[in-house]
């Protein structure tokens, strides 16, 4: 009887670990893709800022500067979105359900031992 319960508990823990492992793998892929996009957006923002400074220094054409400023704002908005997605996916890498299950199992075992 108790060995069947132990086996079922071990199976449930293994299944939970496997499912969270799959989620971690998916999150890692998403993190890499969003980190690449964030890097590209940061790079284009930098080039746009440099371009705007150069153009403003050489000419005082507000239409060109405004267009570059708008491109910089759009790049910053995209970077903000990507960084938020990175933060979301990185929070999934800690196996939260497995850790909570192990904490609950440890608390139950310590109560039974008392």
Order of alpha helices (4+ residues) and beta strands (2+ residues): alpha-alpha-alpha
